[in-house]
Amino acid sequence: MTLPMNTIQKLVGDITDAPFEYVDFAVTDDVGLFVPVSGQCYYAVTPSHTHPAFSFIVSFDDFCQVEVDEKIMRSTPGTFSAFSPDVPHQELPLDIPTRYVAIMVSSSYFNLQLKTYNKKISEQRGNVYESTERIHAALREFMAEYEEKSPGYEVLLQATGQKIVHLIIRQILAVEKMDEKVDFRMAANLAVEFMHKHLEDKITVVELARISRMSSSQFAKVFKEELGTAPIEYLQELRLIRSRRYLRDTNKNATEIALQCGFNSSSYFSRCYQNRFGVSPTEYRKKISMRE
């Protein structure tokens, strides 16, 4: 990938392409993401280096250590640290690669977005804030658009970059979050959609929770509150309803229907069907035939 050095230098500083041997990146004129992939960035470990832009380090592990104002700060998963322009700092050299995304935002662009909130932000010298899944999702979208370069990607890059900046500002200013009920409803909908698409596969609560971006315990609680039943009970009911439709509308045998609806055997399928509807799959199909 060709390095857009002029754009990168506006955000990172007066550097060459050497620091990017181990770094993936995605940049616009005002926002840049930099991700170490197999080693530390040479520039990041330079003592007392600075950036002309605001920088935000979203951490995914606790390996990264940054020195600022003669203090050593260790990264914490699920947080980001913030640095104002021209604040000297250094990522300490390590023998292992660290997992983080460095977000660079030009000073003029950041301050322009900040005007929306009618508030000021104090100088940031490694201040730590909670990161969110919305920030992580926006980062993934930004990187994907930059990599894929599908038609219209420039517009989406600009929009997603702006979204990233606003989500960061909201966290720094502790802007009141949206109603959690909306988030929960969308999480439950994601899980239901996945069930419908992958009914024939083995599906676990752990997997559904991951898709919904929650812990397993929180997901199970939210799902039951939203749909009135536990996730696995809902999945079982969905499989039985689908199998009933197959029995009525197709000539598939019990084994085929069992497998396509996520049951591991025809005997288990028949047992579940009998318990739910009071008749076996075979008896139900005979009744349908007699009516016809």
Beta strands, then each sheet from edge to edge (+ up, - down):
strand 1: 23-27
strand 2: 31-36
strand 3: 54-59
strand 4: 65-68
strand 5: 71-74
strand 6: 79-83
strand 7: 90-91
strand 8: 100-105
strand 9: 125-130
sheet 1: 1+ 2- 8+ 3- 6+ 9-
sheet 2: 5+ 4- 7+
end
